[in-house]
Amino acid sequence: MKKQLLFIAVLLCACLAGSCKDDDPAAPDSLYMHSTSGTVEAVAGTQSVTIYTTCGWKATGDDWITIEPLSGGEKGIFAVHLSFGANDTGALRTGRVVFEAGTYSETYTLTQKAQ
């Protein structure tokens, strides 16, 4: 799995680096996530999400999820960390984090098990 992610990251970097010239027309906005969902245990913790963008981006999410970093000013590959407290509600909870890059957006769904 890590080898696949590394391969994708290297391939994307090569494509981005090779396609950027000053006289090229602006690349269309795009955003890609390696995964669009994850499930975590009921205890407090952190889930990482890797995103690939061709422009600046920002993220917003549900109140129980802390996002770090909240944004990035340029294209690249970013590891975004989603932190959360223990789920003591007695019920499964699901939250969403929306990533926006220009006019494009993707949603990551985080499900936390109940204690």
N, C-alpha and C positions, 0 to 999 in steps of 0.2 A: 504494500500500500504506500509506504513512504517512498519507495523507488518510483512508483507511478506518479506521485505528486511532484517529486523532484524533477522527473522527466518532463512533465507538463510545464512546470515553472521555468525550466531551462529553455524549452521550446518556445514558450510564450515570450520570454525575454529576448531570445534571438529574433523572433518575428517583429517584436516592437522596436528593437534597436535597428534592425535592417530596413524597416519601413519608414523611418522618420528622416525626412529631408526638409530643408527650409522651403523649397519650392513646391512641395507636395500639397495638394488640397487637404483641408482639415479632415482627419479621420472621424468617422461617425462615433458618437458616444456609445460605449458598450460596457457591460459589467457581467462577469461570470463568477459563479461560486462553485467550488468543488463539490459541495453538498448543500442541499436546501433544507435539511432537517436533522435534528438530533434528539436523543432521549438521555436524560441524566437521572441519577439516583436522587432520593429525597434530601440528602445532606447538602450543605452549602458547598459551592465549588465554582469552577470556571470551565467553559466550553470555548474552544477556539474555532474560528471560521476563517478560511482563506478566501480572499476575493481578488479578482484580477480586473483592472479597469483601464480604460484608454483616456480618462480625464479625471478631474477632481470628483470626489464623492462625499456623501454624508450618510449617517445611519441614525435611525430613530427606532425606539422599541417600547415595549410594555414597561410599566413602572417597576416591576420586580426584577428586571434585568438591567444591569449596569454595563454599558458599552464602552470599550476603550481600545483604540481611539474612536472618537465620534465622527471624524472626517479625515480626508486626505486631500491635498491640494493639487495633485498631479497624477499622471498615469503610473501604473505599476502593480506589484503584487503586495498585498497587505494581509497580515495576520491580525484579525480583530478578536478581542477577548470578551466573552459574555460572562459576567459574574452574576451569581444569584445566591440568595440566602437559603436556609433550610426550608423545605415545604412542610409546615406543620398544620396545614389547613385540613388534613384528613382526606383530601381529594386530589386526584391528578390535576396538574395545571399546565396550560399551554400558553406560551407567549410568542409573539412575533417581533422580528427585527427586520425593518425595511431598509435596504441599501439603495441609494439613488446616485446615479452617475449621469449628469446631464438630463436628458429626457427619458432615460432608461432606469428601470427599477427591478429588484429581485427581493423576495421575501424568504427569510430563514425562520423556520418554525422550531422552537425549543419546547420540549415536553419534559416536565419534571414529575417523577413518581411521587406518590403520597407515602407518608410514614406509617 
